Amino acid sequence: MSDRVAFTPQERRVSLSLASVYGLRMLGLFLVLPVLALGARDLPGGEDAALIGLAMGIYGLTQAFLQIPFGLASDRWGRKPVIVFGLLVFAGGSLLAAVAEDLYWLIFARALQGAGAVSAAVSAFLADLTREEVRARAMALVGASIGLSFAVSLVIAPPIFGLAGLAGLFSLTGILAFLAAFAVWRMPDPPVSSASAVETPALRNWQSLLRDSQLARLNLGIFCLMAIQTAMFVAIPFALDGLGMALADHWIVYLPLLALAFLSIVPAIFWAERQGRFRPVFLGAIAFLLVTMGIFLSAGAVFWLWLLGIWAFFTGFNLLEALLPSWVSRVAPAAQRGLALGIYNTSQSLGLFLGGLVGGLAVRSYGVDGIFVACLAVLLFWGMMATGLREIGLRSPPASVGPITATGAPPIDR
């Protein structure tokens, strides 16, 4: 372990801060999911299940449309102003949802929440402020914050809803977003690297980035991963309910298995960084998820097999979620990370939206096993496409990179 490059104090601080910002954004999504369908029924128009579904899903849809514009804006006008603006839009949507008087008003407010699409700008900001040697670990902190947000939402959403209703949940989300915007504004500005200056005259258009074979495979990867995640969180609650576990007790399963999964991925990330062997870890994680679907399909009523499958899913998911944005940030041109990550996060948001839709249809038509079979097919296709990824190799030696300079990806054969 002596050859592992450590975070600088500033890298550690900004990684934790931006992971917290990302986590707060996802907490705004996750907090209402366990209770939104119930709470929305009390609003005028709440008797329409299709409208309730739209209120739940439209957040991801508006995110998908605006990730690229926000990422491009962060390349042009700077990360901090764009992130702060997006967080304020998200906070405004949250507070508007808190005072919604009918379901149509709530749908508009949820769309406004999603319009604060800062995920790409946050990822690019993190890449700007961390060296390549530690970037996968920094991105892993972001992935951990997302998982923690989900776990926390399962624990605190029902009691907050019981005390203050949907208005209380949305108000809390808005306040947290304001605090996150203040925290971002106080963070250091990213350095202006010589690499970015050299690349600026040769900026590539978004169509070129979209067609890039390596970036396209990574964008497909996050689309598949998010679609699988959303579909799985349709299937797993149904399965646990079928095993006799009340919805209010599901967090007892999720929380320790998430913590164990986070610990499980650390050795793989450290090995990939030290050896410069990201590709075998990445492909191995996809294969691990394939095995996981087999566990679910054969679990039946055996509770410990479901626990094993859920832990395996969390482990494979969090490992891939940590590797993907780090890989994109290295392959993308340094001066266009925001745009590249905007395309990446658009794929992510579309995966979230489509995964929930397809997951619900699969359960309705084929039961819970239908989701696992669908995820198995997606993983097989993704695995075949991912074999075309080229190894990104060892990161630059620490001595050749300043303490917080991000130099971007080396030239690759396209």
C-alpha positions as CSV (number, residue, x, y, z in Angstrom):
1,M,0.0,0.0,0.0
2,S,3.1,2.3,0.2
3,D,2.9,3.2,-3.5
4,R,-0.7,4.5,-3.2
5,V,-0.9,8.3,-3.8
6,A,-2.7,10.1,-1.0
7,F,-5.1,12.9,-1.2
8,T,-3.7,16.4,-0.6
9,P,-5.6,18.2,2.2
10,Q,-7.4,20.4,-0.4
11,E,-8.3,17.4,-2.6
12,R,-9.8,15.7,0.4
13,R,-11.7,18.8,1.4
14,V,-13.1,19.5,-2.1
15,S,-13.9,15.8,-2.7
16,L,-15.9,15.5,0.5
17,S,-17.6,18.9,-0.2
18,L,-18.6,18.0,-3.7
19,A,-19.7,14.5,-2.7
20,S,-22.0,16.2,-0.2
21,V,-23.4,18.5,-2.8
22,Y,-24.1,15.6,-5.2
23,G,-25.6,13.6,-2.3
24,L,-27.9,16.5,-1.4
25,R,-29.1,16.6,-5.0
26,M,-29.9,12.9,-4.9
27,L,-31.4,13.1,-1.5
28,G,-33.9,15.6,-2.9
29,L,-34.9,12.8,-5.4
30,F,-34.8,9.9,-3.0
31,L,-36.5,11.5,0.0
32,V,-39.9,11.7,-1.6
33,L,-39.9,8.4,-3.5
34,P,-41.0,6.2,-0.6
35,V,-43.9,8.5,0.2
36,L,-44.8,10.6,-2.9
37,A,-47.5,8.2,-4.2
38,L,-49.2,8.2,-0.8
39,G,-48.9,11.9,-0.2
40,A,-49.9,12.9,-3.7
41,R,-53.2,11.1,-3.4
42,D,-54.4,13.8,-1.0
43,L,-54.0,16.5,-3.5
44,P,-56.6,17.5,-6.1
45,G,-56.0,15.2,-9.1
46,G,-54.3,12.6,-7.0
47,E,-56.8,10.0,-7.9
48,D,-55.1,9.7,-11.3
49,A,-52.3,7.1,-11.0
50,A,-50.7,8.1,-14.3
51,L,-50.3,11.7,-13.1
52,I,-48.7,10.5,-9.9
53,G,-46.3,8.5,-12.0
54,L,-45.5,11.5,-14.1
55,A,-44.9,13.5,-10.9
56,M,-42.3,10.9,-9.8
57,G,-40.6,10.6,-13.2
58,I,-40.6,14.0,-14.7
59,Y,-37.6,15.0,-12.4
60,G,-35.3,12.7,-14.3
61,L,-36.7,13.7,-17.7
62,T,-36.0,17.4,-17.3
63,Q,-32.6,16.5,-15.9
64,A,-31.9,14.5,-19.1
65,F,-32.7,17.5,-21.3
66,L,-30.6,20.0,-19.4
67,Q,-27.4,18.0,-18.4
68,I,-25.6,18.9,-21.7
69,P,-26.5,22.7,-21.6
70,F,-25.4,22.9,-18.0
71,G,-22.2,21.0,-18.7
72,L,-21.5,23.2,-21.7
73,A,-22.2,26.4,-19.7
74,S,-19.8,25.2,-17.0
75,D,-17.0,25.0,-19.6
76,R,-17.8,28.5,-20.9
77,W,-18.7,30.5,-17.7
78,G,-17.0,28.4,-15.0
79,R,-18.1,25.6,-12.7
80,K,-19.0,27.5,-9.6
81,P,-21.5,30.0,-11.0
82,V,-23.3,27.2,-13.0
83,I,-23.5,24.8,-10.0
84,V,-24.8,27.5,-7.6
85,F,-27.4,28.6,-10.2
86,G,-28.5,25.0,-10.7
87,L,-28.8,24.5,-6.9
88,L,-30.9,27.6,-6.5
89,V,-33.2,26.4,-9.3
90,F,-33.5,23.1,-7.6
91,A,-34.2,24.8,-4.2
92,G,-36.9,27.0,-5.9
93,G,-38.6,23.9,-7.3
94,S,-38.5,22.2,-3.9
95,L,-40.1,25.2,-2.1
96,L,-42.7,25.4,-4.9
97,A,-43.5,21.8,-4.4
98,A,-43.9,22.4,-0.7
99,V,-46.8,24.8,-1.4
100,A,-48.4,22.9,-4.3
101,E,-52.1,23.0,-4.1
102,D,-52.9,20.3,-6.7
103,L,-51.1,17.5,-8.6
104,Y,-50.5,19.6,-11.7
105,W,-48.7,22.3,-9.6
106,L,-46.6,19.5,-8.1
107,I,-45.7,18.1,-11.5
108,F,-44.5,21.5,-12.6
109,A,-42.5,21.9,-9.3
110,R,-40.9,18.5,-9.8
111,A,-39.9,19.5,-13.4
112,L,-38.3,22.7,-12.0
113,Q,-36.4,20.6,-9.5
114,G,-35.0,18.5,-12.3
115,A,-34.1,21.7,-14.2
116,G,-31.3,22.3,-11.8
117,A,-29.2,19.7,-13.6
118,V,-25.7,20.3,-12.0
119,S,-24.5,16.7,-12.0
120,A,-22.2,17.2,-15.0
121,A,-20.8,20.5,-13.7
122,V,-20.1,18.9,-10.3
123,S,-18.3,16.0,-11.8
124,A,-16.2,18.3,-14.0
125,F,-15.5,20.5,-11.0
126,L,-14.2,17.5,-9.1
127,A,-12.1,16.5,-12.0
128,D,-10.6,20.0,-12.2
129,L,-9.6,20.0,-8.5
130,T,-8.1,16.5,-8.2
131,R,-5.1,14.8,-9.8
132,E,-5.6,11.8,-12.0
133,E,-3.9,9.5,-9.4
134,V,-6.7,10.0,-6.9
135,R,-9.6,10.8,-9.2
136,A,-11.3,7.4,-9.0
137,R,-11.3,7.5,-5.2
138,A,-12.8,11.0,-5.4
139,M,-15.5,9.8,-7.8
140,A,-16.0,6.8,-5.4
141,L,-16.9,9.3,-2.7
142,V,-19.5,10.8,-5.0
143,G,-20.9,7.2,-5.6
144,A,-20.9,6.6,-1.8
145,S,-22.8,9.8,-1.2
146,I,-25.5,8.7,-3.6
147,G,-25.8,5.3,-1.9
148,L,-25.8,7.0,1.5
149,S,-28.5,9.4,0.4
150,F,-30.7,6.5,-0.7
151,A,-30.2,4.7,2.6
152,V,-30.8,7.9,4.7
153,S,-34.0,8.6,2.7
154,L,-35.4,5.2,3.5
155,V,-34.8,5.8,7.2
156,I,-35.9,9.4,7.6
157,A,-38.6,10.0,4.9
158,P,-41.5,8.1,6.6
159,P,-41.2,9.8,10.0
160,I,-40.7,13.3,8.4
161,F,-43.8,12.7,6.2
162,G,-45.7,11.6,9.3
163,L,-44.8,14.8,11.1
164,A,-44.9,17.4,8.4
165,G,-46.2,15.8,5.2
166,L,-44.9,16.3,1.7
167,A,-44.6,20.1,2.4
168,G,-42.1,19.3,5.2
169,L,-40.0,17.0,3.0
170,F,-39.9,19.4,0.1
171,S,-39.1,22.4,2.5
172,L,-36.2,20.4,4.0
173,T,-34.9,19.6,0.6
174,G,-35.0,23.3,-0.4
175,I,-33.1,24.4,2.7
176,L,-30.4,21.8,2.2
177,A,-30.0,23.0,-1.4
178,F,-29.5,26.6,-0.3
179,L,-26.8,25.4,2.2
180,A,-25.1,23.4,-0.6
181,A,-25.1,26.4,-2.9
182,F,-23.4,28.5,-0.1
183,A,-20.8,25.7,0.4
184,V,-19.9,25.6,-3.3
185,W,-19.5,29.3,-3.5
186,R,-16.9,29.2,-0.7
187,M,-14.9,26.5,-2.5
188,P,-11.6,27.3,-4.3
189,D,-11.6,28.1,-8.0
190,P,-10.1,25.4,-10.3
191,P,-6.6,26.1,-11.6
192,V,-6.1,27.2,-15.2
193,S,-3.8,24.5,-16.6
194,S,-1.5,24.8,-19.5
195,A,-3.1,21.7,-21.0
196,S,-6.5,23.3,-21.2
197,A,-4.9,26.4,-22.9
198,V,-3.3,24.3,-25.5
199,E,-6.5,22.4,-26.3
200,T,-8.8,25.4,-26.4
201,P,-8.2,26.3,-30.1
202,A,-9.1,22.8,-31.2
203,L,-12.4,22.3,-29.3
204,R,-14.6,19.6,-30.6
205,N,-18.3,20.0,-31.2
206,W,-20.8,18.0,-29.2
207,Q,-21.6,15.7,-32.1
208,S,-18.0,14.7,-32.3
209,L,-17.9,13.9,-28.5
210,L,-21.2,12.0,-28.9
211,R,-19.8,9.8,-31.8
212,D,-16.4,9.2,-30.0
213,S,-16.2,5.4,-29.8
214,Q,-14.8,5.3,-26.3
215,L,-17.0,8.0,-24.8
216,A,-20.1,6.3,-26.5
217,R,-19.3,3.0,-24.7
218,L,-19.0,4.8,-21.4
219,N,-22.3,6.7,-22.0
220,L,-24.0,3.4,-22.9
221,G,-22.5,2.0,-19.7
222,I,-24.1,4.6,-17.4
223,F,-27.4,4.4,-19.2
224,C,-27.5,0.6,-18.7
225,L,-26.3,0.9,-15.1
226,M,-28.9,3.5,-14.1
227,A,-31.7,1.6,-15.9
228,I,-30.7,-1.6,-14.0
229,Q,-30.6,0.3,-10.7
230,T,-34.1,1.8,-11.1
231,A,-35.6,-1.5,-12.3
232,M,-34.0,-3.3,-9.4
233,F,-35.5,-0.9,-6.9
234,V,-38.9,-1.8,-8.4
235,A,-38.1,-5.5,-8.0
236,I,-36.3,-5.7,-4.6
237,P,-39.0,-4.0,-2.5
238,F,-41.6,-6.4,-4.1
239,A,-39.4,-9.4,-3.3
240,L,-38.8,-8.3,0.3
241,D,-42.5,-7.7,0.7
242,G,-43.2,-11.2,-0.6
243,L,-40.8,-12.6,2.0
244,G,-43.0,-11.0,4.8
245,M,-40.9,-7.9,5.5
246,A,-42.9,-4.7,5.9
247,L,-41.9,-1.7,3.8
248,A,-41.0,0.3,6.9
249,D,-38.4,-2.3,7.8
250,H,-36.6,-2.5,4.4
251,W,-34.0,0.0,5.5
252,I,-32.8,-2.7,8.0
253,V,-31.6,-4.7,5.0
254,Y,-30.4,-1.9,2.8
255,L,-28.3,0.1,5.3
256,P,-25.8,-2.6,6.5
257,L,-25.5,-4.2,3.0
258,L,-24.7,-0.8,1.5
259,A,-22.0,-0.2,4.1
260,L,-20.6,-3.6,3.4
261,A,-20.6,-3.0,-0.3
262,F,-18.7,0.3,0.0
263,L,-16.0,-1.5,2.0
264,S,-15.9,-4.3,-0.6
265,I,-15.1,-2.1,-3.5
266,V,-12.1,-0.3,-1.9
267,P,-9.5,-3.0,-2.7
268,A,-10.6,-3.2,-6.4
269,I,-10.4,0.6,-6.8
270,F,-6.9,0.8,-5.2
271,W,-5.6,-2.1,-7.3
272,A,-6.9,-0.5,-10.5
273,E,-5.3,2.8,-9.7
274,R,-1.9,1.3,-8.7
275,Q,-1.7,-1.1,-11.6
276,G,-3.4,1.1,-14.3
277,R,-5.7,-1.8,-15.0
278,F,-9.2,-0.3,-15.0
279,R,-10.5,-2.4,-17.9
280,P,-10.4,-5.9,-16.2
281,V,-12.0,-4.5,-13.0
282,F,-14.7,-2.8,-15.1
283,L,-15.5,-6.0,-17.1
284,G,-15.2,-8.1,-14.0
285,A,-17.8,-5.9,-12.3
286,I,-20.3,-6.4,-15.2
287,A,-19.7,-10.1,-15.0
288,F,-20.3,-9.9,-11.2
289,L,-23.7,-8.3,-11.8
290,L,-24.5,-11.1,-14.3
291,V,-23.9,-13.6,-11.6
292,T,-26.0,-11.5,-9.2
293,M,-29.0,-11.8,-11.5
294,G,-28.6,-15.6,-11.4
295,I,-28.6,-15.4,-7.6
296,F,-31.9,-13.5,-7.7
297,L,-33.5,-15.8,-10.2
298,S,-32.6,-18.9,-8.1
299,A,-33.3,-17.3,-4.6
300,G,-36.9,-18.4,-4.3
301,A,-38.0,-18.0,-0.7
302,V,-34.5,-18.3,0.7
303,F,-33.9,-15.1,2.7
304,W,-30.1,-15.4,3.0
305,L,-29.8,-15.7,-0.8
306,W,-31.7,-12.5,-1.3
307,L,-29.3,-10.8,1.2
308,L,-26.4,-12.2,-0.8
309,G,-27.9,-11.0,-4.0
310,I,-28.6,-7.5,-2.7
311,W,-25.1,-7.2,-1.3
312,A,-23.6,-8.4,-4.6
313,F,-25.8,-5.9,-6.6
314,F,-24.8,-3.0,-4.4
315,T,-21.1,-4.0,-4.7
316,G,-21.1,-4.3,-8.5
317,F,-23.2,-1.2,-8.9
318,N,-21.1,1.1,-6.7
319,L,-17.8,-0.2,-8.2
320,L,-19.0,0.6,-11.8
321,E,-20.5,3.9,-10.7
322,A,-17.1,4.9,-9.2
323,L,-15.1,3.9,-12.3
324,L,-17.4,5.4,-15.0
325,P,-17.2,9.1,-14.4
326,S,-13.4,8.9,-13.6
327,W,-12.9,7.1,-17.0
328,V,-15.0,9.8,-18.8
329,S,-13.0,12.6,-17.2
330,R,-9.8,11.1,-18.5
331,V,-10.9,10.3,-22.0
332,A,-12.7,13.6,-22.6
333,P,-10.7,16.7,-23.7
334,A,-9.6,18.6,-20.6
335,A,-11.2,21.9,-21.8
336,Q,-14.5,20.1,-22.6
337,R,-15.0,17.9,-19.5
338,G,-18.2,19.7,-18.7
339,L,-19.8,19.0,-22.1
340,A,-18.6,15.4,-22.1
341,L,-19.9,14.8,-18.6
342,G,-23.1,16.6,-19.6
343,I,-23.7,14.0,-22.4
344,Y,-22.7,11.3,-19.8
345,N,-25.2,12.6,-17.2
346,T,-27.9,12.9,-19.9
347,S,-27.5,9.2,-20.5
348,Q,-27.6,8.6,-16.8
349,S,-30.9,10.5,-16.4
350,L,-32.5,8.7,-19.4
351,G,-31.5,5.4,-17.9
352,L,-33.1,6.3,-14.6
353,F,-36.3,7.3,-16.3
354,L,-36.5,4.3,-18.7
355,G,-35.5,1.8,-16.0
356,G,-38.4,2.7,-13.8
357,L,-40.8,2.6,-16.7
358,V,-39.6,-0.8,-18.1
359,G,-39.3,-2.2,-14.6
360,G,-42.9,-1.5,-13.9
361,L,-44.1,-3.0,-17.2
362,A,-42.0,-6.1,-16.6
363,V,-43.4,-6.6,-13.1
364,R,-47.0,-6.2,-14.4
365,S,-46.5,-8.7,-17.2
366,Y,-44.0,-11.3,-15.9
367,G,-43.6,-10.7,-12.2
368,V,-40.4,-9.9,-10.3
369,D,-38.4,-12.5,-12.2
370,G,-39.2,-10.6,-15.4
371,I,-37.1,-7.7,-14.2
372,F,-34.1,-10.0,-13.4
373,V,-34.3,-11.5,-16.9
374,A,-34.5,-8.1,-18.5
375,C,-31.5,-6.9,-16.5
376,L,-29.6,-10.1,-17.5
377,A,-30.2,-9.3,-21.2
378,V,-29.1,-5.7,-20.7
379,L,-25.9,-6.8,-18.9
380,L,-25.1,-9.3,-21.7
381,F,-25.4,-6.6,-24.3
382,W,-23.5,-4.0,-22.2
383,G,-20.7,-6.6,-21.5
384,M,-20.2,-7.2,-25.3
385,M,-20.1,-3.5,-26.1
386,A,-17.7,-2.8,-23.1
387,T,-15.1,-5.2,-24.5
388,G,-14.3,-2.5,-27.1
389,L,-13.0,-0.2,-24.3
390,R,-9.3,0.5,-24.4
391,E,-7.3,0.5,-21.2
392,I,-6.6,4.0,-19.8
393,G,-3.3,2.9,-18.3
394,L,-1.3,4.2,-15.4
395,R,-1.8,7.8,-14.3
396,S,0.9,10.3,-14.7
397,P,3.7,10.2,-12.0
398,P,2.9,12.5,-9.1
399,A,6.0,14.5,-9.6
400,S,4.9,15.6,-13.0
401,V,1.6,17.0,-11.9
402,G,0.9,20.0,-9.5
403,P,-0.9,19.5,-6.3
404,I,-4.4,20.2,-7.7
405,T,-3.8,20.4,-11.5
406,A,-5.9,18.2,-13.7
407,T,-4.2,17.6,-17.0
408,G,-6.9,15.7,-18.9
409,A,-6.6,12.6,-20.9
410,P,-3.6,11.6,-23.0
411,P,-4.2,11.5,-26.8
412,I,-5.9,8.3,-27.9
413,D,-6.4,6.6,-31.2
414,R,-10.0,7.3,-32.2
